[in-house]
Amino acid sequence: MQTLNVALGSRSYPIHIGENLLVRVELLLPHLVRKQVAVITNTTVAPLYLERFCQPLRDAGVSIVTIVLPDGEQYKTNETLGTIYDALLQNRCDRNTTLIALGGGVIGDLTGYAAATFLRGVPFIQVPTTLLAQVDSSVGGKTGINHPLGKNMIGAFWQPKVVIADTKTLDTLPERELSAGLAEIIKYGLIRDVEFFDWLEKNIARLVAREADALAYAIHRSCEVKAVIVTADERESGERALLNLGHTFGHAIESGMGYGVWLHGEGVAAGMVMAADLSQRSGWLSTDDVARAKALLQAANLPVAAPQLGVEKYLDLMGLDKKVADGVIRLILLKAIGKAVFTAEYSPQLLRETLAACHG
């Protein structure tokens, strides 16, 4: 097991990464206010891991409420959030009840937002079971739900007490979900770490093949980069926005196609290609740089062409992004591989050219 720390003063917390951590109850117990938890998961994860996770807690005397939700991005809604509240109230959960997210990014976001808002805030723990959640969404305290007009438009910053990433859960992850997680891993190389990007180029086949040591290194390095950025800018007033490379384009794809049609990581992959394309048109990236980024994403079995929604539709959807300020769409672009910038200083005409050119 490897342990990292997200240093946020009194709200600091560890990230534990390793195999067979689901049954390591000693990693959880120190973070419980009292021995009552609500474990929130979905219909895909529950048959695989719910009982395995809960039994050691029961053996340790912990009282458990389980809440099993439908699986999919299309269920990251206010209605599903209400289902969580209903179960918590019906089971007389109180401010000392810890909510535990056992699942992927959707479960983590829903559980975290429920924790941030139930009784005006209760503790929660992240136990991510997908690659994307382990390297990205479980770390940093972003929680929330989607709105029909925009992804993640309603939410709160609410940090977990601990993140427990059991890499053995990736053994049951569908290939498409694995690739979606690889998109976020590739993102870290593009925005901040050219040496990691080089390593990914050499080792992407090992990651696709789920070689344990390669995955462990990639997860650890991704969490390491994110922890540093979150520590410096918890509420995304500046540097943390760099973590959204490709996301403004990607969220437009997810929303425009209908939530759940494209996985989040797939939208981010195509979005990163669009960001790279605009960076090249702006004179920052070379054609070779763009080709390297596309080749790595393709090797991870990710889409590199966006759906053809139309330029105006893209601009309309991107205009609902959380990073819009004073009516201007601010984007994360690349000055070089490993060097991202958060900027509104780009040509609107070049953006239109990118949107017109980067579809399948």
N, C-alpha and C positions, 0 to 999 in steps of 0.2 A: 504493500500500500504506500502511496505517496500522498503527502498532505501539503496543500498550499493555504495561504491565508489572505483573505480580503480585508485589508486594514482600513476600517472605518471607525476608529475610536471605540466607543462603547458598543457599537453595532458591528464590530468585526466578527468574522466567522471563518471556520475552516472549510476547505473543499477536500474531501477524501476521495482518492481515485485508486481503484484496484479491483481484483477479482473476488467474487463471493462475499461482497460487503453487505448484501441484503440481510444476512443472518447475524451480522456483527452488532448485536443489540447494544453493546457497550459504547458504540459510536453515537447512538441516539439518546440513551438515558440521561446523560449529563445536560442535555438541552431541553428536557421536558420540565415545565413549571411544576406539574404534578402528573401522576400516572394516568392521564386520560388523553387520548388522541382521536382524531377523526382522519382516517386514511381515505383519500380521494383518488380514484383511478378510473379506468375505462373498460369497456367490454372486451377489448383486445388484450390488455395487460392483465386483467383480473384472473383469467384462467391460468395464466402462465406464472404469475408471481405474487398474487395477493396473499394466499395462504402461507406461502413460504416466508413472506415478509412478516406477516402478523403473528405467526405461532411463537417465535422467540420473544416477541413483546408480551404476549399473553403469559408465557412462562415466567416472565419477569414481573408479573403482577400488573401489567398495564391494561386498562379498560379501553376497548377499541370500538368505535363506530366506523362502519365501512360505507362508502358512497361510491357507487359504480355508475359512471356516466356513459352516454354513447360516444363512439370514437369518431373524431374528424374535426377539421378546422371549421366546418359549417356549424358545429355545435358550440363554438366559442362565443356564446351570446348571452344577453341579459336573461333570457329564459332559462338557460342551463345554470347560470349563476343563482337564479331563484331556487332551483332544485337543491343546490348545496345549502342555501340558507334554510330552506324548509327542513332538510334532514338535521341540520345542526340544532334548530329550535325544537323540533320534535323529540330529539334525544337529550334535551336539556344541557347542551354544551354551554360553557361559560368562558370567561376571559382567561381562565387557566387551561383551557383545552388547546392543545397544539394541533394544527392542521398539517397533514403530511401529504405532499403531492407525489404519488407513485405513478409515473408515466412519462410521456413526452412533453413537448413544449406547450401544447394546448392545455393539458392537465396542470402543468406548472403555472401557466399564466392565470388560469381560472382559480386555482387553489390560492395562489398568492393574492389575487384581488379579493377573493372571499375573506382571506385572513386580514387584509388591510382594512376591510369595511365592516366585517361582522363585529358587533359590539364595539365599534370604533377602533378595532385593531386587536388581533390575537396573534400569538407566535405561530410560525410555520416552518416546515423543513422541506427541502427539495431532495427527492430520490429519483433522479432522472434515469429513464430506461431506454432512451434513444440517443444516437450519436449527436444529433443536433442539440438536444437538450443538455447533454453532458458537456458539450464544448461551448455552449452559448446561452440558451434561454434560462438555464437554472442558476446562472451566476449573474449577479449585478442588481437584482431587486426590481427589475421591470415586470409589472404584472398588468393584466387587463383583458378586455374583451373586444371583439370586433363590432363595428356598426355597419349596417348595409351600405353606407356611403364611404366607409374607409376602415382600413385594418388597424387594430390596436388604438383606436381613437379615444377609448374610455379606459382609464386605468389609474394606477398609483405606483409610486416607488415604495416598495416594502421588502426589506432585506430578509432573507431566511436566517435561521439560527445556525444551520449547517447544511452543506451539500454533500450527499453521499452518492458517488458515481460508481456503480458496480459494472465493470466492463464485461462481465459474463452475460449480462442481459442483451448485449449486442449479438450474441450467437443466434437469437431468435428474430432478429430484426430483418424485415424484408429488404431485398436488395435496393429497391427504390428509396426506402427510408435511409438506408446506409448512405447512399449517394447524396441525399439531401443534407445529411450531416457533414459530408465531405465538402460541400459548398462553403459552409461556415468555416471549416478548417482552412481551406484555400484562401478565404477572405483575410485571415490573420496574416498570412504571408504577403498578400498584396498590399495591405495597409501599413504594415509595421516592421516586417521581418524578412528581408530578402534572402537571408541564409536559410530560413525555414521554408521559403518558397522553393529555393534550390533543392532542399531535402525532399520536399513533396514531389518535385519533378522526378527525382530518382526513385522514390519509394511509393508512388501512387498505386502501382500494381499490388504491392504488399498490403496496402490499406484496403483496396477493393477485395482482396483475398482474405481479409480479416485476420491477418497475422497479429497475434496478441502483442508482441513487443512493439511493432510499428504503431498499432492503434494506441497503446499506452503512452508512447512518446508524443504522438500527435495530440491526444487529448490533454496531456499535461502541459505541453507547450501552448496550446490554444488557451487553456484556462489561465496560464501564467500571464500571457499578454493581456487577456481581458481583465484579470484582477488588478494589474498595474494601472490600466486605463480607468477602471471604475473607481479605484482608490483616489486617483487624481481628479476625477470629475463625475461624482456620483449621479448628479441629476441632469447630465447631458447639457451643460451650458456651453460646452466648447469641444474639448478633445474627445469626449465619449462619442460624439456624433460620428467619428471616423469608423466606429463599429458598424455603421449602417451603409457601408459601401454596397451599392447595388440594390439596397432596400427600397429606395424611393421608386425606382423602376419596377422592382420585384413586387412590391405591395400593389402597384397599379395593375400588374398582371394578375395577381391573386384576386383582387377585387373585380377587375374587368371580366375575368373568365368565370367568376363565381367561386366562392370559398370552397376549397377542397379539390377543385379540378387540377390545379397545379399545387404541388407541395411547396411549402415556404422555401425550402432550400433550392428547389427548381427555379422558382421565381427570382431568388437572389442570384443564382448562377447566370441566368439570362440577363439580369439587371447589371451584374458586374461586367459582362461583355459590353453592354450599352454604355456603362460608365467609362470603360477602357476605350471604346470607340470615340466617345466625345472627348476624352483626354487626348487621343491621337489627333483628332480634328483641331483641337486647341493648340497643337504643337508641343505637347508635353511627352507623350509616349511615342515610341517608334512603331513601325508596322511589325517588327520582330517581337516587341514587347506584347502587343495585342495578340499576336499569333501564339506566343508562349502561354498566355493566360487562357486562351481558347483551347489550346491543345491539352492543358492540364485538366480543365473542366470536362472536356470530352473523354479523357482517360478515366475520369471518375464517373462516367456514364451520366453526365448532366447535360441538359439542353443549353445550347449556346445561341439559339435564335429565339426571339420573342414572338408571341402570337401577334397576328396582324389586327390590332384593335383600331388602328387609325391614329394619325398624329394628334388630332383634336381630342379624341377620347383619352389618349395617354396624358396629354397636358391637363385635361380636366381632372382626371384621377390623381395625378401627381400634385395638383393644386390643393388637394385635401391632406397632404402629408404633414406630419407634426413639425417638420423642420421648416415649413413655409413661414416667412416673416415679412410683414408689410406687403403681402401679396406676391412676394418673390420666392420662387422655388430654389432652395439652397441644396446643393448636391455635394456628395463626396466623390471627388475625382482623383486621378493619380498623376502626380508629377513624375513618378518613376515606379517601378515595381519595388514595393517596400516603403513607399512614401506617398501617403494620401493627404489630401487637403479638403477642408470643409469650406465651400465657397459659393457665392452667388456671382462671381466674376467669370462668367462664361458667355458666349454669344448665343442669344436665343435662336438665331438662325441655324447655328451649328447644332443646337439641341434638336431642332426640327429635322435636320438632315439625319442625325443619329436615329431618331424615332422612325423616320421613313425607311432607313436602310437596314435596321437590325432585326427584321422579322423573318420568319421562315417562308 
